[in-house]
Amino acid sequence: MTARTARDNGPHSDLTAARGILRAVTHTQMLIAAIVFGAAFAIATIAQGDVAPGLVGGVLGGILLFLVLQRVHEHNEATKRRKEREGR
């Protein structure tokens, strides 16, 4: 990792990179990603002329993305706690 990369990624980037764990994503960031995905999917599908499937698919896709991101976050937190316990 170069000095510039470490500086750009913040003060804890070296520590998290050494552990092999990415920085945590907040629930707000997960929600924003899900909303953007759902809106993009809905707009793209509606543009093709399918209004109802576009709206339903956008909502379900956004919910699914949020749930998957939340589950990945929980898994990463559990892995981090397990590694910390084993290190003691």
N, C-alpha and C positions, 0 to 999 in steps of 0.2 A: 504494500500500500504506500503510495507516495505521500509526501507531506501535504500536497495540495488536496488530494482525495480525503485525507483525514480531516483537514481543515474545513472542507466543504460539507462533510457529512456530520460534523458536530464533535463535541468532546468525547462522547462515549462510543464513537464508531469503531475505534481500535479494539475496545473491550468486547463489544458485541460481535465484531468480526472474528476475534480470536476464539470466542465461544461457539461460533457458527450459528448464532441466533440473530435474526433480523430485529430491528427496533419494533416495538409494539405499535400497532395501529389502533387509534382511538375509536370508540364507538361512533363518534361523529363522522370520522373519515370513512368508516364502513357504510354508514347511512348515506353519506353524500355519493359514494361510489355506486351504491344500489339505486339511488334515485336517478343518477345520470344514466346508468345502464338501462333502467326501466323506461325512462323518457326517450332515449335513443332508439330502443327497440320498438316502442310504440309509434314513434314518428316514422321510422323506416317502414313499418308494416302498414300504417295508415296511408303513407305516400303511395303504396302499391294498391290501395283501394279497399283494404280489409280493416274497417274501423273497429268493430267489436273484437275480433281476434287480436288486433294490435293492442287495444287497451288491456284486455285480459292477459295477454302474453307479457306485456310490459310490466304490469303489476306483479304477476307471478314470478317473472324473471328477476325483478328487483328484490322481492322477498327471498327468493332462493339464493341470490348472490349474498344478501345480508346474512342469512343463516349459515352459509358455507364459510364466509369470512369470520363470523363469530366462532364457529366450531374450530377453525384453524387457529384462531387466537387462543382459545381455551386449551387446545392441544399443545401449542407452543409454551404457554404459561406452565402447564403441568410438566412438560419436559424440562423447562428451566428449573422448576422447583425440585424435580427428581435429581437433576445434575448437581444442584447445590447441596442436597442432602447427602449424596454419595461422596461429594468432595470434602465433607466435614469429618 
